[in-house]
């Protein structure tokens, strides 16, 4: 998860933390589920409220995300669109997803268009091999970078790939939790 330095000034919590701390438990769970839709993770992070500082919140959220199981991976994948497909809906999570994939979609020159076609083919191969969508923390990554990652991951065995996907979900959760804090 993103690194930050703790606030030792004794000042009031940053606006994002204050916002999260004011939410009801139910509303807090709803906000956290937009970052990572795994009930165990949402409950564990929500149980630590009120949050004293960003560093502690991000560290604990990261720690809880490192324990993602293969069953939880399957649940979380159900909410993620394929790379190259726009997330539907007008909610915050869909908007974040579209933004995270924006670098992939921004490549519009002829070579990038070819890379995206190859990517789509490789993505189908991945889905056939692993029985799930290819998930990666795509934020800021070009179509070429994502294609290289996808092709490399096709060599994984299914068990290793589940570990990789769990780590990618953890990275996405960290980025989204920072976005949640900065939205307030």
C-alpha positions in Angstrom: 0.0 0.0 0.0 1.2 3.6 -0.5 3.6 4.9 2.0 2.9 8.0 4.1 4.5 9.6 7.1 2.6 9.8 10.4 1.3 13.1 11.6 3.0 13.8 14.9 1.9 17.5 15.1 -1.1 16.8 17.3 -3.3 18.5 14.7 -6.8 17.2 13.9 -7.0 14.2 11.7 -6.9 14.9 7.9 -10.3 15.4 6.3 -10.5 11.9 4.8 -9.9 10.3 8.2 -12.3 12.6 9.9 -14.9 11.7 7.2 -14.4 7.9 7.7 -14.5 8.3 11.4 -17.9 10.1 11.3 -19.6 7.4 9.2 -21.9 4.8 10.7 -20.5 1.3 10.8 -22.8 0.4 7.9 -21.7 3.3 5.8 -18.1 2.7 6.6 -18.4 -0.9 5.4 -20.0 0.3 2.2 -17.2 2.8 1.5 -14.5 0.1 2.3 -16.2 -2.5 0.1 -15.6 -0.1 -2.9 -11.9 -0.5 -2.2 -11.9 -4.3 -1.8 -15.2 -6.3 -1.8 -14.1 -9.0 0.5 -16.3 -9.2 3.6 -13.5 -10.4 5.9 -11.3 -7.5 4.9 -14.1 -4.9 5.1 -15.0 -6.2 8.6 -11.4 -6.3 9.8 -10.7 -2.8 8.6 -14.0 -1.3 9.9 -13.4 -2.9 13.3 -10.3 -0.7 13.7 -12.3 2.6 13.4 -12.0 5.3 14.6 -8.8 5.7 12.7 -6.0 7.8 14.3 -3.8 8.3 11.3 -3.4 7.5 7.6 -0.2 5.4 8.1 -1.8 3.1 10.6 -5.0 2.7 8.5 -3.1 1.9 5.4 -0.7 -0.5 7.2 -3.6 -2.4 8.8 -5.6 -2.5 5.6 -2.6 -3.9 3.8 -2.0 -6.5 6.5 -5.5 -7.7 6.3 -5.4 -7.8 2.4 -2.3 -10.0 2.5 -4.4 -12.8 3.9 -6.7 -13.0 0.8 -7.8 -16.6 0.2 -8.5 -18.2 -3.1 -12.3 -18.2 -2.3 -12.1 -14.5 -1.6 -10.2 -13.9 -4.9 -13.2 -15.4 -6.8 -15.6 -13.2 -4.9 -13.6 -10.1 -5.5 -13.1 -10.8 -9.2 -16.8 -10.8 -9.8 -16.8 -7.0 -9.3 -13.9 -6.2 -11.7 -14.3 -5.6 -15.4 -11.8 -7.1 -17.9 -8.9 -4.9 -18.8 -10.1 -2.9 -21.8 -13.8 -3.0 -20.8 -15.3 0.0 -19.1 -16.9 -0.5 -15.8 -20.6 0.2 -15.9 -22.4 2.3 -13.5 -22.0 5.7 -12.0 -20.9 4.8 -8.5 -17.4 5.6 -7.1 -16.0 2.1 -7.7 -16.9 2.1 -11.4 -15.4 5.6 -11.8 -12.2 4.4 -10.1 -12.0 1.4 -12.3 -12.4 3.5 -15.4 -9.6 5.8 -14.2 -7.3 2.9 -13.3 -7.6 1.6 -16.9 -7.3 5.0 -18.5 -3.6 4.6 -19.6 -4.5 1.3 -21.4 -7.4 3.0 -23.2 -5.3 6.2 -24.0 -3.0 4.4 -26.3 -4.6 5.0 -29.7 -1.7 5.0 -32.2 -1.6 2.1 -34.7 1.0 0.1 -32.8 -0.9 0.4 -29.6 -4.1 -0.7 -31.3 -2.3 -3.8 -32.5 -1.0 -4.4 -29.0 -4.5 -4.1 -27.6 -5.8 -6.7 -30.1 -3.0 -9.1 -29.1 -3.8 -8.3 -25.5 -7.5 -9.2 -26.1 -6.4 -12.6 -27.6 -4.0 -13.3 -24.7 -6.7 -12.3 -22.2 -8.9 -15.0 -23.8 -6.1 -17.5 -23.5 -5.6 -16.5 -19.8 -9.3 -16.9 -19.1 -9.3 -20.4 -20.7 -6.2 -21.4 -18.7 -7.2 -20.1 -15.3 -11.1 -19.9 -15.5 -11.2 -16.3 -14.4 -10.5 -12.8 -15.7 -7.0 -11.4 -15.8 -6.7 -8.9 -13.0 -3.9 -6.5 -12.5 -3.4 -3.2 -10.8 -3.5 -1.3 -14.1 -3.2 2.2 -12.7 -0.8 4.2 -14.9 0.3 1.2 -16.9 0.3 1.2 -20.7 -1.1 -1.5 -22.9 2.4 -2.7 -23.7 3.2 -3.0 -20.0 0.0 -4.9 -19.3 0.6 -7.2 -22.3 4.1 -8.1 -21.0 2.6 -8.8 -17.5 -0.2 -10.9 -19.0 2.1 -13.0 -21.2 4.5 -13.6 -18.2 1.6 -14.7 -16.0 0.4 -17.3 -18.5 3.4 -19.3 -17.4 2.1 -19.5 -13.8 0.5 -22.6 -12.4 -3.0 -22.0 -11.1 -2.0 -21.9 -7.4 0.8 -19.4 -8.1 -1.6 -17.3 -10.2 -4.1 -17.1 -7.3 -1.3 -15.7 -5.1 -0.5 -13.1 -7.8 -4.1 -12.1 -8.2 -4.5 -11.7 -4.4 -1.5 -9.4 -4.4 -2.9 -7.4 -7.3 -6.2 -7.1 -5.4 -4.2 -5.9 -2.4 -2.5 -3.2 -4.5 -5.8 -2.0 -6.0 -7.3 -1.9 -2.5 -4.4 0.3 -1.3 -4.8 2.7 -4.2 -8.5 2.9 -3.7 -8.2 3.5 0.0 -5.9 6.4 -0.6 -8.5 7.8 -3.2 -11.2 7.3 -0.5 -9.1 9.3 2.0 -8.4 12.1 -0.6 -12.0 12.4 -1.7 -13.2 14.0 1.5 
